[in-house]
Amino acid sequence: MKHKSLIMVAIFLATLMTSIETTIITTAMPTIVSALHGLSMQSWIFTIYLLATAITTPIYGKLSDQLGRKPIFVTGILLFTVGSLLSGLASNMMFLILARLVQGIGAGAVLPINHQHNYC
């Protein structure tokens, strides 16, 4: 029973992490745009993340049916984390947009796992 509880906590934390990132980016956007001098590309920071998530979610759903939920979930968390790290290291808007792409690809793996009821 403890094993299932840990799995549920990990899934809930991953969902929180991928969901709250939009709130964090929205709050920090004026500072980010000012620091990276990228007002003209501001909308791409949100768009690329949402687009990548929307495209990859059904793909990961199918892959999780074929390969199992755990490897897809772990891959998604790793990609999201790498994308987050790269976003934090971004020195220009194009790099930030590409990092957000990686982040969105990772987030796309978390969503289908959460909506499937057999976590173990």
Secondary structure, 3 states (H helix, E strand, C coil): CHHHHHHHHHHHHHHHHHHHHHHHHHHHHHHHHHHHCCHHHHHHHHHHHHHHHHHHHHHHHHHHHHHCHHHHHHHHHHHHHHHHHHHHHCCCHHHHHHHHHHHHHHHHHHHHHHCCCCCC
